[in-house]
């Protein structure tokens, strides 16, 4: 898969004018399936740039990549527009929770909420 965007700050390789590429993964998981893309991006690429240029949008319906929450290895990024990726990072796209964690624990334990 080709890379669509170039980062302004991307270092160039010592062999020429091509930017140095680093390997990353872009992941999205649903209960029934997982999408994991292995891509290369120019060094200096931010999380949001990589997400938008990864091609994962063609696998997803109804996910707004420009604003969806993302993280690296389970740690949410506060500002993906400014977080520069490192080689080997797994960029994860987070889905909204169907049930709040506290409510899910109560359901599993069979405890009724005090509020209702």
C-alpha positions, 0 to 999 in steps of 0.5 A: 500500500502506498503512503498518501501524505508526507510530513513536513518534518520527515527526515530524509534518508541518507540515500536520497530525497525520500523520507525515512519510513517507519513501520506502524500498525493501525488497529480497529476491533469490533466484537466479531472481527478485528482490522489490523493494517501494517503500514509504513509512514514517514518519520515525523508523522503524527497519529492523526496523519497516519490514521487519515492516510492509512486506508483503514477508512475503506474498512469502516462505516460510520467512523469519523476518522478526523475526530475519533479517539485514538491511542497507542498500545492502550493509552489514549492520546490527548492530542493525536494531531501533535503526537509523533509516532515511533517505529513499531507503534500500534495506533488503535481506534477506540469505539464508544462504550456500549455500556458504562464499565460500572453498569457492566460490573453491576449487571455481571454481579446482579446488583441493581443501581441505587439510582433506579 
